[in-house]
Amino acid sequence: MSDQFSHLSKYEVKADRLIDYVLDDIEGEPTLILAPATSENKPYYNKVLRKTAKNPMKAIKKMNIGTVRENRDQDRLLFAKYVVKGWKKVVNGEGALVEFSEQNCFEYLTALPDWIFDQVRNYAASPENFIDDAVVSDLAKNCQTDSSGSLDLQEMDGR
């Protein structure tokens, strides 16, 4: 294979990259240490694919609020096992720090309101959160706001 496009490899998700995700909507700002919830996290992604492969037509035909909840609950289990690798400042109801374990993590993720867990899922599933900081910095330099205040991503080659 030619090396003429090797420069694009810097945009690859780093499978071993862990990111601190601060739950700033929760008092005390607990932090989850996340691995990517993308195809680069092979154990996680294989479980997702196996679940989908078991009955793909059921997933399509029966999509409703119940299946959305079911999928979210399944993700809570998978996130505790494969995506959340640790945490900081997570406390119990009495305010005591809770030691990280897969079981404690599952219980914590289950206790989170759906909308907060959905934010965690969306963040972990976004590849751009798991690329090198230098690349993110380069991308940020190419972001400008237009007259409406919206971000306008300029092309990397400056056109």
C-alpha positions as a Python dict, from the first residue, in 0.01 Angstrom:
ca = {
    (1, 'M'): (0, 0, 0),
    (2, 'S'): (118, 350, -85),
    (3, 'D'): (226, 592, 187),
    (4, 'Q'): (89, 895, 5),
    (5, 'F'): (-206, 915, 246),
    (6, 'S'): (-31, 802, 563),
    (7, 'H'): (-84, 1151, 709),
    (8, 'L'): (-451, 1058, 762),
    (9, 'S'): (-362, 800, 1027),
    (10, 'K'): (-341, 1079, 1284),
    (11, 'Y'): (-722, 1096, 1272),
    (12, 'E'): (-759, 734, 1386),
    (13, 'V'): (-925, 670, 1720),
    (14, 'K'): (-673, 552, 1975),
    (15, 'A'): (-818, 233, 2127),
    (16, 'D'): (-612, 271, 2444),
    (17, 'R'): (-692, 638, 2495),
    (18, 'L'): (-884, 712, 2814),
    (19, 'I'): (-1072, 1037, 2861),
    (20, 'D'): (-1200, 1200, 3179),
    (21, 'Y'): (-1568, 1283, 3135),
    (22, 'V'): (-1694, 1521, 3404),
    (23, 'L'): (-2060, 1486, 3494),
    (24, 'D'): (-2099, 1858, 3551),
    (25, 'D'): (-2477, 1831, 3589),
    (26, 'I'): (-2426, 1633, 3912),
    (27, 'E'): (-2324, 1797, 4238),
    (28, 'G'): (-1956, 1741, 4315),
    (29, 'E'): (-1879, 1689, 3946),
    (30, 'P'): (-1798, 1318, 3953),
    (31, 'T'): (-1574, 1205, 3669),
    (32, 'L'): (-1592, 888, 3464),
    (33, 'I'): (-1275, 761, 3295),
    (34, 'L'): (-1394, 643, 2954),
    (35, 'A'): (-1256, 424, 2679),
    (36, 'P'): (-1412, 473, 2335),
    (37, 'A'): (-1750, 309, 2270),
    (38, 'T'): (-1653, 260, 1907),
    (39, 'S'): (-1530, -26, 1689),
    (40, 'E'): (-1179, 36, 1825),
    (41, 'N'): (-1298, -99, 2161),
    (42, 'K'): (-1327, -452, 2028),
    (43, 'P'): (-1477, -627, 2336),
    (44, 'Y'): (-1752, -365, 2363),
    (45, 'Y'): (-1823, -350, 1992),
    (46, 'N'): (-1831, -729, 1952),
    (47, 'K'): (-2095, -754, 2226),
    (48, 'V'): (-2304, -486, 2055),
    (49, 'L'): (-2274, -663, 1720),
    (50, 'R'): (-2363, -1002, 1870),
    (51, 'K'): (-2673, -857, 2032),
    (52, 'T'): (-2782, -702, 1704),
    (53, 'A'): (-2701, -1016, 1503),
    (54, 'K'): (-2917, -1238, 1724),
    (55, 'N'): (-3237, -1096, 1585),
    (56, 'P'): (-3183, -803, 1347),
    (57, 'M'): (-3540, -798, 1214),
    (58, 'K'): (-3684, -781, 1564),
    (59, 'A'): (-3469, -477, 1632),
    (60, 'I'): (-3611, -302, 1324),
    (61, 'K'): (-3975, -413, 1348),
    (62, 'K'): (-4022, -357, 1719),
    (63, 'M'): (-3846, -25, 1764),
    (64, 'N'): (-4040, 166, 2028),
    (65, 'I'): (-3982, 337, 2360),
    (66, 'G'): (-3955, -4, 2527),
    (67, 'T'): (-3675, -118, 2300),
    (68, 'V'): (-3498, 216, 2342),
    (69, 'R'): (-3506, 162, 2721),
    (70, 'E'): (-3393, -197, 2675),
    (71, 'N'): (-3098, -86, 2462),
    (72, 'R'): (-3004, 182, 2714),
    (73, 'D'): (-3017, -69, 2999),
    (74, 'Q'): (-2803, -311, 2798),
    (75, 'D'): (-2554, -31, 2734),
    (76, 'R'): (-2536, 42, 3107),
    (77, 'L'): (-2416, -314, 3157),
    (78, 'L'): (-2173, -302, 2864),
    (79, 'F'): (-2039, 40, 2966),
    (80, 'A'): (-1969, -86, 3319),
    (81, 'K'): (-1779, -382, 3176),
    (82, 'Y'): (-1599, -236, 2872),
    (83, 'V'): (-1614, 145, 2854),
    (84, 'V'): (-1593, 299, 3202),
    (85, 'K'): (-1242, 214, 3326),
    (86, 'G'): (-1245, 408, 3650),
    (87, 'W'): (-1383, 716, 3820),
    (88, 'K'): (-1311, 1007, 4048),
    (89, 'K'): (-1529, 1180, 4308),
    (90, 'V'): (-1820, 932, 4282),
    (91, 'V'): (-2003, 929, 4614),
    (92, 'N'): (-2290, 737, 4768),
    (93, 'G'): (-2603, 885, 4927),
    (94, 'E'): (-2414, 966, 5248),
    (95, 'G'): (-2140, 1150, 5058),
    (96, 'A'): (-1871, 883, 5103),
    (97, 'L'): (-1642, 804, 4811),
    (98, 'V'): (-1730, 477, 4638),
    (99, 'E'): (-1454, 243, 4522),
    (100, 'F'): (-1462, 166, 4152),
    (101, 'S'): (-1564, -185, 4054),
    (102, 'E'): (-1763, -324, 3765),
    (103, 'Q'): (-2062, -390, 3993),
    (104, 'N'): (-2048, -45, 4156),
    (105, 'C'): (-2014, 111, 3814),
    (106, 'F'): (-2318, -75, 3683),
    (107, 'E'): (-2522, 36, 3985),
    (108, 'Y'): (-2406, 395, 3940),
    (109, 'L'): (-2483, 401, 3568),
    (110, 'T'): (-2823, 246, 3640),
    (111, 'A'): (-2894, 516, 3900),
    (112, 'L'): (-2807, 798, 3658),
    (113, 'P'): (-3109, 962, 3498),
    (114, 'D'): (-3151, 848, 3137),
    (115, 'W'): (-3069, 1190, 2995),
    (116, 'I'): (-2735, 1202, 3180),
    (117, 'F'): (-2643, 846, 3083),
    (118, 'D'): (-2732, 933, 2723),
    (119, 'Q'): (-2479, 1218, 2739),
    (120, 'V'): (-2213, 972, 2858),
    (121, 'R'): (-2305, 727, 2577),
    (122, 'N'): (-2294, 998, 2313),
    (123, 'Y'): (-1958, 1129, 2431),
    (124, 'A'): (-1797, 784, 2444),
    (125, 'A'): (-1937, 697, 2100),
    (126, 'S'): (-1794, 1012, 1937),
    (127, 'P'): (-1463, 919, 1771),
    (128, 'E'): (-1328, 1275, 1775),
    (129, 'N'): (-1310, 1256, 2155),
    (130, 'F'): (-1045, 982, 2129),
    (131, 'I'): (-795, 1116, 1878),
    (132, 'D'): (-462, 1274, 1973),
    (133, 'D'): (-474, 1611, 2148),
    (134, 'A'): (-247, 1766, 1883),
    (135, 'V'): (-497, 1674, 1612),
    (136, 'V'): (-785, 1813, 1817),
    (137, 'S'): (-584, 2134, 1859),
    (138, 'D'): (-530, 2151, 1481),
    (139, 'L'): (-901, 2101, 1422),
    (140, 'A'): (-987, 2373, 1672),
    (141, 'K'): (-757, 2617, 1491),
    (142, 'N'): (-959, 2553, 1176),
    (143, 'C'): (-1288, 2628, 1349),
    (144, 'Q'): (-1414, 2982, 1319),
    (145, 'T'): (-1744, 3139, 1397),
    (146, 'D'): (-1950, 3288, 1118),
    (147, 'S'): (-2154, 3608, 1153),
    (148, 'S'): (-2434, 3416, 1329),
    (149, 'G'): (-2194, 3285, 1594),
    (150, 'S'): (-2215, 2928, 1460),
    (151, 'L'): (-1899, 2726, 1420),
    (152, 'D'): (-1769, 2704, 1067),
    (153, 'L'): (-1509, 2432, 1016),
    (154, 'Q'): (-1264, 2556, 755),
    (155, 'E'): (-1109, 2295, 527),
    (156, 'M'): (-777, 2164, 651),
    (157, 'D'): (-588, 2282, 342),
    (158, 'G'): (-701, 2641, 390),
    (159, 'R'): (-928, 2672, 85),
}
